Every structure is written in structure tokens, then in C-alpha cells.
Amino acid sequence: MASNPSQLLPSELIDRCIGSKIWVIMKGDKELVGTLRGFDVYVNMVLEDVTEYEITAEGRR
């Protein structure tokens, strides 16, 4: 694994985030905040304790 953070592969960076709270911005004005528990080679993620937000003209719901 690369020691310099700027040289990390995307999968290495995601792997370092396992167990951390992350914020995921989705297409379609949705955002997720939760704890990353795992991911696969296609970067499908397993999140725990997730809160889903929908962005509207009035703000975040």
C-alpha cells in the first residue's frame, strides 16, 4: 500500500475509511450519512446506522 495519501488508489482510500462515518452524495438529490462497514470490487458499499437526506429547493430534508 502507498504511504503517501496522494498516491493512494481509490480502493485503498475507501478501505482506510472502513469503520468511519462517511457522507455519500448520490445522483438525484440524495445524500447518505452512515458508518462504512465494507465494499466490493464495484464499490457497492455496506453502510450501517444510515440517515438519508433529500435535497429540495427549500434545503435538506
Backbone as CSV, one residue per row, in Angstrom:
resi,resn,N_x,N_y,N_z,CA_x,CA_y,CA_z,C_x,C_y,C_z
1,MET,0.842,-1.174,0.000,0.000,0.000,0.000,0.891,1.241,0.000
2,ALA,0.487,2.269,-0.712,1.252,3.511,-0.791,1.220,4.227,0.553
3,SER,2.351,4.833,0.925,2.397,5.535,2.207,1.975,6.993,2.087
4,ASN,2.127,7.575,0.918,1.739,8.966,0.684,0.263,9.012,0.301
5,PRO,-0.586,9.738,1.071,-2.031,9.770,0.762,-2.350,10.205,-0.656
6,SER,-1.515,11.045,-1.269,-1.795,11.496,-2.634,-1.539,10.398,-3.658
7,GLN,-0.874,9.309,-3.254,-0.581,8.201,-4.156,-1.484,6.995,-3.919
8,LEU,-2.496,7.134,-3.075,-3.394,6.021,-2.780,-4.295,5.717,-3.967
9,LEU,-4.535,4.446,-4.191,-5.552,4.041,-5.152,-6.916,4.293,-4.516
10,PRO,-7.950,4.533,-5.324,-9.282,4.768,-4.741,-9.725,3.657,-3.791
11,SER,-9.466,2.401,-4.152,-9.886,1.296,-3.281,-9.118,1.301,-1.962
12,GLU,-7.862,1.738,-1.980,-7.087,1.829,-0.742,-7.650,2.920,0.167
13,LEU,-8.042,4.024,-0.418,-8.632,5.112,0.362,-9.944,4.665,0.999
14,ILE,-10.795,3.995,0.218,-12.071,3.508,0.753,-11.816,2.488,1.857
15,ASP,-10.834,1.613,1.661,-10.504,0.598,2.662,-10.083,1.252,3.981
16,ARG,-9.368,2.339,3.911,-8.957,3.055,5.124,-10.141,3.675,5.858
17,CYS,-11.249,3.880,5.157,-12.437,4.504,5.756,-13.377,3.506,6.416
18,ILE,-13.118,2.200,6.290,-13.992,1.204,6.918,-14.014,1.451,8.427
19,GLY,-15.215,1.517,8.972,-15.407,1.804,10.393,-15.609,3.277,10.684
20,SER,-15.426,4.113,9.658,-15.587,5.560,9.821,-16.949,6.015,9.326
21,LYS,-17.385,7.144,9.839,-18.620,7.760,9.363,-18.302,8.462,8.047
22,ILE,-19.113,8.190,7.011,-18.882,8.803,5.706,-20.149,9.490,5.218
23,TRP,-19.971,10.386,4.276,-21.061,11.144,3.654,-21.017,10.811,2.178
24,VAL,-22.099,10.250,1.645,-22.173,9.821,0.246,-23.170,10.716,-0.480
25,ILE,-22.731,11.337,-1.575,-23.605,12.183,-2.387,-24.035,11.366,-3.597
26,MET,-25.339,11.126,-3.708,-25.893,10.297,-4.777,-26.438,11.172,-5.902
27,LYS,-26.661,10.554,-7.055,-27.384,11.241,-8.123,-28.832,11.391,-7.679
28,GLY,-29.536,12.373,-8.210,-30.951,12.522,-7.887,-31.212,13.252,-6.592
29,ASP,-30.296,14.112,-6.165,-30.514,14.964,-4.992,-30.685,14.195,-3.689
30,LYS,-29.939,13.105,-3.509,-29.977,12.361,-2.248,-28.574,12.283,-1.671
31,GLU,-28.513,12.295,-0.350,-27.254,12.148,0.367,-27.455,11.133,1.483
32,LEU,-26.408,10.374,1.782,-26.441,9.380,2.842,-25.289,9.651,3.801
33,VAL,-25.550,9.520,5.084,-24.503,9.614,6.093,-24.609,8.351,6.933
34,GLY,-23.504,7.619,7.050,-23.515,6.387,7.825,-22.112,5.861,8.041
35,THR,-22.017,4.747,8.732,-20.736,4.117,9.018,-20.436,3.077,7.950
36,LEU,-19.274,3.200,7.317,-18.867,2.271,6.265,-18.430,0.954,6.886
37,ARG,-19.083,-0.136,6.503,-18.749,-1.464,7.015,-18.014,-2.317,5.991
38,GLY,-18.168,-2.013,4.700,-17.467,-2.788,3.680,-17.834,-2.321,2.292
39,PHE,-17.133,-2.886,1.290,-17.402,-2.572,-0.110,-16.853,-3.706,-0.962
40,ASP,-17.319,-3.766,-2.219,-16.835,-4.809,-3.125,-16.025,-4.191,-4.261
41,VAL,-15.617,-5.019,-5.230,-14.771,-4.543,-6.330,-15.478,-3.522,-7.210
42,TYR,-16.806,-3.472,-7.155,-17.576,-2.495,-7.929,-17.882,-1.245,-7.101
43,VAL,-17.374,-1.179,-5.897,-17.566,-0.100,-4.930,-19.028,0.028,-4.491
44,ASN,-19.761,-1.097,-4.498,-21.036,-1.150,-3.787,-20.664,-1.113,-2.306
45,MET,-21.314,-0.267,-1.545,-20.935,-0.077,-0.145,-21.977,-0.643,0.804
46,VAL,-21.494,-1.131,1.935,-22.354,-1.564,3.031,-22.216,-0.504,4.114
47,LEU,-23.344,0.155,4.430,-23.362,1.203,5.444,-24.253,0.782,6.602
48,GLU,-23.928,1.267,7.787,-24.693,0.966,8.996,-25.116,2.287,9.636
49,ASP,-26.243,2.277,10.327,-26.761,3.476,11.012,-26.845,4.655,10.041
50,VAL,-27.588,4.453,8.957,-27.644,5.426,7.859,-28.783,6.418,8.055
51,THR,-28.490,7.676,7.755,-29.502,8.722,7.654,-29.512,9.177,6.211
52,GLU,-30.701,9.203,5.602,-30.846,9.620,4.205,-31.439,11.020,4.165
53,TYR,-30.835,11.874,3.360,-31.312,13.244,3.179,-31.718,13.438,1.734
54,GLU,-32.790,14.183,1.522,-33.212,14.560,0.178,-33.066,16.066,0.068
55,ILE,-32.381,16.516,-0.966,-32.154,17.940,-1.160,-33.299,18.503,-1.996
56,THR,-33.971,19.503,-1.452,-35.089,20.147,-2.145,-34.752,21.623,-2.343
57,ALA,-35.619,22.336,-3.018,-35.413,23.773,-3.223,-35.370,24.518,-1.888
58,GLU,-36.058,23.990,-0.881,-36.093,24.620,0.440,-34.881,24.254,1.292
59,GLY,-34.132,23.261,0.880,-32.961,22.818,1.638,-32.977,21.320,1.848
60,ARG,-32.179,20.868,2.803,-32.026,19.439,3.080,-33.168,18.937,3.944
61,ARG,-33.745,17.746,3.584,-34.786,17.113,4.400,-34.309,15.749,4.836
